[in-house]
Each structure stands twice: as C-alpha cells, then as structure tokens.
Amino acid sequence: MYEIFTKKLLAAQKIAIFMHINPDADCIGSSLAMYKFLINYGKQAEVFLEPGNMIRKNLFVYPNISIINQSRPSKYDLGICLDCATVDRMGNNSAKIFFDKCDERIWIDHHIYPYPIDDSIIETTSASTSQILYKIFMEIDGTLIDKEVAFCLFGALAADTGVFSFSSTTAETMKIASELISFGIDNNFIVDKIYREKSICEFNLMVEALGKTQFFYNNKMAVISFFSSDFMKTGCDIYSTEGIINNLIEIDEVILAIAIAEEKENVYKVSIRSKDPLDCSAYARIFGGGGHKNASGCKFKLPYEKTLETLVKTACTFIKC
C-alpha cells in the first residue's frame, strides 16, 4: 500500500525529516516518531525546523525532542516532509531550500489539497499524520516500533483528534490508539502533558481573550482575538493561543469559530473551527489557507479591522445567515 515510501526508504541511508512552520503536536510527534523508527531501522536521520520557529513548552515532553535541528542541513539521500505538502508551509529559508536539494523527496500528510501532489502520501480520511505513519511503520516492520515511537505517535494522535472527540476520529483511529497503548506507554500522562495542561500565563491569556469574544449572525459565529498587547500583559506568545478556540466551538449555538492572532503589525494568523455539516476548509481556501473539514486556518496581511470585516462578511454564505 505504501510502496512509494518503502522504495525510497530502501534506497536511502542519510535521511532528513522536515517539519512545517509553527509545528503543532501532530507535526512534532510524527517527526520524532519517524526519526526513532528510522534509527531503529539502521538509517541515519535528522529532524529540521525552519529557524526562528518556537516549540510550545508542553511539547518538550516528547522523547528525543532535543535532536530537532534549526541549522542548515547538508546533503541527504531522502527528504521527508511531514504534516504538510507545500514548500510555503516549510518556511522561507533553509528548510524548503534544502528539502529541494535532497536526492529524493516525499510528502506525508492528512490535510485536504485542491490539487494532486507528486511524490506524496496524502490520506485525508486519517485523523492525523501520525495515524498514517503507524500504518506505514506496521507495513515495513512493526517490530521497529518501540515505546518511544509509540509515545510520539499516541501524543500526536490524541492532540490532533481533541483526545478522540473530533469528527475525524474513526474506528481505525481508536484501534491504532489502543494498539499504541499496548506498547506500555502511559496514555493518561501523555494526554495531560500534551493536551490538557496550561501554564499560568496561558490561563491568563485565555481569560483575557474570552472576555472579548464577539458573536455574529444570531450567535452562529464567534470570533476571539489576540493582540500583541495581550501577549505583553500575560507574558505569553502567539504559540500559547493554540486550543483556546475550542472553547468557542463548544458553545451550543456556534457553528463557526474563528481565532485571530496578531503575528506582527497587519499580519494575523487565523484559526477556524466548525461543526458538521459546515466545511471550514472550503472557507479557509478562499483566503489561501486550508486544512480539515472542521479545523482549518489561513493568514491575513491586512489591518485587524479589515481582516475581521472580511472574515465576517464571507462567513455569511457559509452559515446561511
């Protein structure tokens, strides 16, 4: 089933694993799982992240996270990009430049793309990239999955499914989660550290932002905003905004939730969540973004007022206001 990857892997000895910018729990967990699996397979492997990107503090619980490299890679037989399938999502500098220089390349992802991608394994029915990797690893040699690989895969899978609560969770997802637990990992510890725990500054940021939530279209749409002043006041950063949007989509009347986070002046990261049957990935693609049916994102390079106005006006046709 995964011959395209197996063929490239067998021919390679020196392998580079690339992550997307602003890596989340699935991206990091999948990358570290791939790293350890390749080491167990007898390959040379390194993991690279575009310089200038930060990793959320709670994700440092992943084993081997210290091996993530932000220096310039050298020459590799195979480049593997995980949890994204476009060079733009890899960053603007060394990551995508050196990915292109690898002798062979492959993309492994579960996000929706409106066009075919060469040299790729794209499974949009999988809840996470880690779910795909587990199946790939089992096809190659399941005995190479050790406790560290299982830890990384389970953490990634739990985070990207909202601890198995999102609509992307399937019977296969639950079966894989069960099999990963059988490797002896502490699944409750992993969920607490990666998904549930918040620092004091993250809690204060959440309180600050939720108090300014805006509602539109008879409460069908909710918008939360994070500004540089919020980060300065609470001591947090933009990476601490992840997950707060889920508080909005849990409101019974809300079917579309949006989080707008200021990266720098007139540049905003936009996270989007929806309830079935609303497809927020189609909404995100209007603005050059994408993702999943119920969890997507995009970026705006406009003043805040114009960003908000555009998002709200465009949403009208999607939520049938």
Order of alpha helices (4+ residues) and beta strands (2+ residues): alpha-beta-alpha-beta-beta-beta-alpha-beta-beta-alpha-alpha-alpha-alpha-alpha-beta-beta-alpha-alpha-beta-beta-alpha-beta-beta-alpha
